[in-house]
Amino acid sequence: MADIEVKVESNLARVLREMRQQSEKVHTLLPAIAEMLVSAVEDVFEAEGPGWEPLAESTLKARRGTSHKILQDTGLFAGIDPAWGDTYAEAAAGVSYAIFHVEGTVHMPKRNPFDLGPFESPLLDEVASLITTEITS
């Protein structure tokens, strides 16, 4: 007599399998999401904040003949790079002194370009749209 094997996939097993497949699709979006984050941080630099204190008079005098854009004279800190891995996407500063601007110091006000403020909501909408489009296609 031959063995007969019947496999019945439960609804839960099917849903879990589909969720795993969808998460794999989202994983492929992480480089694009990292680029979106970089763009949002660049918008913060361009707007010089939200809420950044203006440059001190002494700083403005020292910069005579150069740019007065906060954190952008050399372009080093403003050179934000995308980064991503298996489970994350981010915009990353490539300079070691970024932490001093992000947190502020006794002599320097906090000017955190990663605090997206009013740029956060449009970014989240864009990311959600990208993910929704990907997982429903």
DAKA-V401311 format. One record per backbone hydrogen bond with DSSP energy under -1.0 kcal/mol. NH is the residue of the N-H (numbers start at 1). CO is the residue of the C=O. If there is no record, write none. Layout:
nh,co
NH,CO
NH,CO
This chain:
nh,co
14,10
15,11
16,12
17,13
18,14
19,15
20,16
21,17
22,18
23,19
24,20
25,21
26,22
27,23
28,24
29,26
30,27
33,29
34,30
35,31
36,32
37,33
38,34
39,35
40,36
41,37
42,38
43,39
44,40
45,41
46,42
47,43
49,44
60,56
61,57
62,58
63,59
64,61
66,63
72,69
80,78
81,92
83,90
85,88
90,83
92,81
98,95
100,97
102,98
103,99
104,100
105,108
111,101
115,112
116,114
119,116
120,117
123,119
124,120
125,121
126,122
127,123
128,124
129,125
130,126
131,127
132,128
133,129
134,130
135,131
136,132
